[in-house]
């Protein structure tokens, strides 16, 4: 009970620091890893560790599913070549490079252990990449590649992790068998994930009629996909990713609007808690881990941590440059269809932050090889993984905005694109009204049509395409935003009156909650319509 209390209080602390970081636009992943360091030096805290066998089951399925859910399938297909090169080729290249460096630097580390370390630190983290690059104005194609890479590379990295672990615990490893098994496990894992996705889409579409039940099913789906795939000794990671991509692409037709709003909020809360919890756990174990590597000198530990981190950072550039330029050199079609800016290549190379997946993989290392023999160098491996996460998040994460500024990359904005899409949707709706509702009562037709005409007229006042970069005194987008803010202020007037009536007892509770929800939904819609850089 005492341990649960400690974890809950620490979660409160992490949530508070995350709130501060959000307010001051400081990347949350960096806050989390620093929280782990701070927790490790707080005296009197107990050492709390989850069983390694359940770390993957608790953390991986929901985090990967959430990342897959918010990955565009269309963007994923369009950038499949660079994603595959980075998510498979770069991961394996990083695994080998780190293994060679660790084996040369550290006398005690065997080749299987070195490859295990490389597999753990090889995949960049989806949450870290999206959190740190958000708001930096990067081109959507570059964002799509970063997100797609971070999603798929977890699978290749964790498969390499599994084989390295097998080589250590079972003592055997055959390269060609591992390669063949990798292909088979991946294909079957994807097939199982798509099967689970199809079944769940059928259930959501045909049977579920309550948003609470629907939200509950979405929370259970990634665990079902992962466990079924693992039961058949396939890639549970790829199964979860496939299920998430499949259902996300169909969410507009299989979920109600109430379900989408509820599940979106629930998943945001859940992933925030899981991300905080993983670094709380490492913080609570870090003191014991440091004590477990006390036989090594502090200088040696520093050199090893810094060297492995440096290899992880440099190897990404060694791979990215030829992986970007060679396809362009070989294929004329690629040169004609895909714009090239060497600055984006540099940004991509500097965006390889590691995070929660690597930390979960390290914590999932078994405590014992067998009943009598401890797992070799477990504490040292976890320490080195934490060094890589700390180095990449703090050094690369904090300097990425500065790098983008120094490279003078023009900030890409999707406001003009959003404007065009809104215009098309509203115009098409007005056309539909004119074509299909002409026989309605004149007053009813006027009221329906006027709603969309007002919306259309508001959009015309934005003048975004012609005046997008502010060549006039006042941007059209500001006019639109000012109009929207007035509507929000009026909603607050309505809400204040409703609150005063509720406090006075002059409004029924059911009516109060219904009108309150209506006002909340309307305010949410208005805020989402705001044009923001």
Secondary structure, DSSP 4 states (H G I P E B T S, - for coil): -HHHHHHHHHHHHHHHHHHHHHHTT--HHHHHHHHHHHHHHSTT-------HHHHHHHHHHHHHHHHHHTS-HHHHHHTHHHHHIIIIIIHHHHHHHHHHHHHHH-TT--HHHHHHHHHHHHSPPHHHHHHHHTTS---HHHHHHHHHHHHHHHHHHHHHHHHHHHHHHT----HHHHHHHHHHHHHHHHHHHHHHHHHHHHHHHHT---HHHHHHHHHHHHHHHHHHHHHTTS-HHHHHHHHHHHHHHTHHHHS-HHHHHHHHHHHHHHHHHHHHHHHHHHHHHHHHHHHHTTTS-HHHHHHHHHHHHHHHHHHHHHHHHHHHHHHHHH-HHHHHHS---HHHHHHHHT-----HHHHHHHHTS-SBSSSS-BPTTHHHHHHHHHHHHHHIIIIIHHHHHHHHHHTTPPPP--HHHHHHHHHHHHHHHHHHHHHH-TTS-HHHHHHHHHHHHHHHHHHHTT-HHHHTT--SSS-HHHHHHHHHHHHHHHHHHHHHHHHHHHHTT-S-HHHHHHHHHHHHHHHHHHHHHS---
